[in-house]
Every structure is written in C-alpha cells, then in structure tokens.
Amino acid sequence: MVQIMYTPSHFEISESESLNLIKKISFGQIMFVHKGEIIQTFIPFELNIEKMCLYGHVAKKNELLQGLDEATQVTINFLGEHAYISPSWYLTRDQVPTWNYQTVVVKGKATTLNKEETLKIITRLSAIHEEQFEQPWTMDKLSEKKTNAMLKAIVGFKIDITKISGKSKMSQNKDQKNIDSLIAGLKSQDKDASRKVAEIMSNTTTLL
C-alpha cells in the first residue's frame, strides 16, 4: 500500500483494513484543484471493493461538477473515530497532549455518470444505510414523478481508486499499563467519541 500521508509504520494499517474502515465510515470529503482553487464537499460514498472504486452523487448546482471530469486526480478523506488524549491519564511523567484517530486517504480519477447509473447509485446507497432498520425505506416508495425530478437535480459519479493509505493512531507506541490507563481516562469522559476510541484501543495490540 502506497503511503500518501504521514504515517509512522506502527500506525499504518493494511489495504484491506483501510477498505473496511471506508465501508464503516462511509461519509467523506472529496477535493481537487480546479483553475488554481481547491474545490471540495462532503458526501456519503459507496465502496465497491471488487472494482476498487467509489460511487457518489452531488446536486447539479454543486461547484464540484465544474471540474470533476477534468481533474487529473481527486482526493477523498475519510475520518473515523477520534478523541483527545490528556497527559494526566498516563502513569509515567513527562507526557504531552495528543489526539488518537483513524483515517483513510484515497486518490483516484473521477467520471460522471448518466441518469440510469445515478439511480443505481442512490438505490444501493440508501439500501446500505437502511438495512439497520426493521422496516427499511426503499426507493420504490418514491413516485415516478418524484424520482424523475430528483434525477434532474443530481449527478452521480465513479472514482477509480489509484492510491489508498490508512492510519490508526491508537497509542500503539505506548506500553500496556499506560494504554490501560488511557482507556480508563477515555471511558471517564461523557462523550461517545471518547468511549468509542477506548473500545478500539482495547482491541489494538501495543508494540511495547
């Protein structure tokens, strides 16, 4: 896997782990340079591992479409669970504040798609996120009029992935006693994000 962000070896995750993280996060920031300016937006993505590509869609009025097809390369950032780490939680002295987090950066080439392909994208994407419910909402609940109106207002696109780099900074470079203390500190916070990071750290192997 090619590194495309600063990632010490002890924080680097494999390509398969990175792909699984993308599927879990789903929501990402897409950006590229067009006429000297950075164009960016945040949208949900569908990952197709077999084809090594991402699918997404935006409103036709979104400035992203101004140079998407012409861009030689687009970058998508996926930020996973993250939380502040206080030096006071360590058992050893002379520690500094830091931030634990998981992220994946993807680079690729984008191609806009027609209405039929766009409909397939939003159908699959909604199905992915609706499967968590007992009575999932499905696209066939929309009237033909509403579906046609929606397709006139959005554009789907495909991103063929050329590079991918994943990072999971979860205090792997600390000894187990300190990690256990950090986990306790995170769990003491009244924040879901901190507790989720604590859970990830509990399942991460330390290097020391």
N, C-alpha and C positions, 0 to 999 in steps of 0.2 A: 504494500500500500504506500502510495506517494504522500509524504507529508506536505501539506500546504498551509500549515500554521505552526507556530512554535509549540512543539510537543516533546518534552523530555521522554526518553524511552520508557521510564517507569509509569508514565501516564498514558502512553499510546495504547489504543485498542485496535483489534483486528478489523479487517474489512467487513466480515460477517457480523461482528458486534456493532460496527458502525451502521450497517444496514438495518439491523434490528432496532437500533436506537432511533433511526429516522422514522421507522414504522410506528414506534411508540410515541414520538413527539408529534409527528405529522405536520405541525404548523411551523413555517419557516420564513426567513427573509430572503427574497431574491433581489439581486442587484447586478448592474453592469454599467459601463461607461458609454454615454452616447453624446456626441458632439461636445466633449470636454466636461460633461456633467454626470454625476452619479445618479442613476435612476434606480429607485428601489420601492418595494412594497412588501407587505406581509400577507401571506395566504396559506391555506391548507394544501398539502400535496398528497398525491397517491404515489407510492413507490412500487415499481414493477421490477422485482429482483431478477427474473429470468431475462428481461430485455435490458436490464441495467439502465433504467430511465425513470424520470419523474413526470407526473402529469399534474397540471394545474389549470386554473382559469381566472380571468380578471374581467372587470367591466370594460366595455369597448372604449369608454371615456378615460380609462386609466392611462396615464402617460407612459406606463411600462411598454405599451404596444407600439410606441413611436419608433423604437429602435430594436425591439426584441429579436426579430428575424435577422437583422443586420449585424447584431452583436457577435463578435468572434468568440466570446466566452462570457457566460453568466456564472455568478457565484450564488449559492444558496447556503445560508447559515441556519442550523438547527440548534437551538439552545434547550438543553434538558434541565433536570433538577439542579438547583444551585442554592448555596447558603453561605453566610458569613461564618468564619471560624475565629473565635476570640482567643487571644493568647492566654487568658486567665483559665482556660479549660485544660491546658497542658499540665502534666505532672512535673515536667522539667522546666527550668528557668530559661530566661533569655529567648523566648519565642516571640514571633511577630504576628500581627493580624494577617489573615489570608482569606481566600474565597475558594470553596470547593464547588466543582461544577462538572457537567458533562456536555459536550458539544460535538457536532459533526459539521464539517465544511465540505461542500460538494461543488465541483466545477463542471461545466458542460456546455453544449450547444443547443439552443432553443429553436423550435419550429412551431409556428402557429398552425392550428388545425381547423377543419371545416365544421359546420354545424352538427353533422352526424357524429363526428368524433367528440365534439364538445359535449353533446348529450350523453355519450357513453361515459365520459369522464365524471360528470356531475352525478350520474346514476350510480357509478361504482363508489365514488367518494362518499355520497350520502349513505349508501348501504354499509360501508365500513364503519361509520360512526353511529349508525342507527342500530347496529346489531347488539349493542349493550342493553337495549330496552326490550321489555316483554312484548310490546306491540310496536315494532319498528315502523316508522314512516317510510313510504316508498314513493318513487317518482310517479307511479301511475295514479296517484291520488290527485295529481295536478290535471286540470282541464287542458285540452289541446290548445285552446286559446292562450292560456297562461304559459304553457310550455313554449309555444312559438314566440311569444312576447319576450320571454326570458332569453331564448337563444338569439334573438336580435340584439340583446343588450350585453352579451358576454362573448368572450373568445377563449377557447381552450388552447393549450399548448403542451408540447412534449419537450423534455430536456434529456438529451442523451448524455449520460454521465461519462466524463473523461478522467476525472480525478476525484478521490474521496479520502478524507482524513478525519479520524475520530480521536477524541481525547476524553478521558475520565480522570479528573484530578480529585482523588478521594483520600488524600493523606497516606498513599501507599509508601511514601518515603519516611514515615514515622514508625516507631516501634509499637507493638500491640497494646502495651499498657497505656501509652498516650492516646492511641486511637480509641480505646475503650472509654477513656476519659472525655475525648472529644464527642463521641457518640452520646454519652450521658449529658454533656452540655447542650448538644443539639436537641435532644429529647426534652430538655427542660424548657425549651422555648415554646411560646404559644403561637407557633407558626407551622402550618402544614409543610411548607417547603423545607424547613429545618429538619423536621421529622422524617421526611422522605429521603433527604440526604443521609441522615443517620442510618436508615434502613439499607441504603446502598452501601454505605461504609461497612456495615455489619457483614455484608456478603462479598466484600472485596479483600483480597489477600495482601497483607503487608509484605514489603520487601526485606524488612529487618527481622 
